[in-house]
Amino acid sequence: MFSLTVCDHIMIAHSFRGAEFGPAQRLHGATFAVEAEFRAPRLDQLNLLIDIGMAKVELRRILDGVDYCNLDEVPALAGQNTTTEFMAQHIWTLLARALAGGAMGDGGRAVTGLKVLLRESPLAWAAFEGPVGEPPAGPDIREGGNA
């Protein structure tokens, strides 16, 4: 299995509902390093898994929907505890939709697996990964925010 990873980052604000979150119930900020790992069993005729430039552009386009936003105010995320785990799955869904829709070219359509990892710090991170096919339904973060 081949893999290719592109990285970017976002800065967000949010708060959580639930006593389990303690002081994180108050509005606070976070900076996430975002890694998107694309996987496929073979390379194309040019020996590429996916065009790295297209992957970087699409990841940035998706992240622009939440970068420098208060996630509590993004309509598409209303009512959600936007935990690191939730946001990893959410970004995965948008990338999977982009792959299926051809936003990353023919190489993107050949991708069979995708992992999105969000690093809160060098000591803590969360990820969501799965096979790429029909992406799960979910809110579209580009509906609000800076997009």
N, C-alpha and C positions, 0 to 999 in steps of 0.2 A: 504494500500500500504506500503510495506517495502522499506527501503532505506539503502544503505551502501555507505560511502564516503571514498575515499582515497585521500591523499594530497601529493604534491611535490612542487618543485619550479624550475624556470628557470631564467637565467640572459641573457639578449639579448641586442643588439644595433640595432637601426633602425632610419629611418627618414621618414617624410611624405611629400607628394606632395599636394600642395594647400595652398593658402594664409590663409585659415581658421585655419590652424595649427600654424600660427605665428612662434615662435622660435623653435617649434618641427619639422620644416622643416629641421633643421640642425640635423646632426647625434647626437643621445643621447642614453643613456642607460636606461634600466628598469629591475627591478626584479619583477617577477610575482609569487605569491603563486597560485598554480593550485589545484583546487578541482574537483574531478570527482565523481558525485553522481549517483549510479546505483539504479534503482527502479524495483520492481516486485511485483505482487499481492500476491504471495505465496512463501514460502520457500521450499527447496528441502527436500529429505528424511532425511538429516542430520541436518535439520533446519538452513540451510545456504541460503542466497540470492545469493551470489557469493563468490568464494574463495578470501579472502582479499589479500593473498600473490600474487596470479595470477594477480589481478587487479593492485596492486602496481607495479609489474614487467612490465606489459604492459604499464601502464601510463609512467613509467620511460623510457621505450624503445622508445615510441613516442616522449617524451620530449627531449631525447638525440639528435634528429634531428635538434634542434634549440638552445639547451643550449650552451651558450658562443659563439653564432654566431651573425654576423651582418645580420639581416634578409634581408637587401637590396641586399645581395650577395647570398642568397639561391635561386638557380634556380627555384624551385617549387613555390616560392612566388614572382617571378619577376613581376613587374608592379602593385603590390598590396600595398595599404596603410595598413600596418600590425597593425591596431588598436587593442586595447584590445578586442573589440567586434568581430572583424574578427578572431583573434587568438583563441578566445573561440569556435567559430563555426568550425574553422579548426581542432582543437584538438578533438572536438566532433565527427567530421566526421571520423577521424582516429580511435578513440575508437569504434565507431559504426561498422566500417568495421572489427575491431579486434573481436568484440563480434560475429558478423555474421559469421566470418571465424573460430570460435572455439578457438581462442587464449586464452580465459578465461574459457575453458571447457564447460560442459553441462550447468552449472549454468549461464554462460555468454550468452548462446543461449536463456535462459528463461527471460533475462532482457527485460522489455517492455518500459522503459523510461530511459533517460540519461540526466544529466545536467553537464555542464562544466563551472566552475566559475573561473575567473582570478582576483586576488586581486592585484591592483597596490599599494595600501597602505591600512591602516586600515580605511581610509575615502572614498575610491573610488574603485569600481570593476565593472565588466561586466560579463555577462553569456550568454550561449546559451543552450537551452534545447528543447527536443522534444521526440516523440515516437521513439523507435528503431524498424526499419524494414529494408527497403532498404535505406541505407545511401545516402545522396545527393552526387553528384559528386563534386570533388574538388581536388586541388593540394595535393600532398603527401609530407609533410615537411621532410620526411626521405630521399627524393631524393637528398637533399643537406645537408650541415651542417656537423655535427660530426658523423652521422650514418654510 
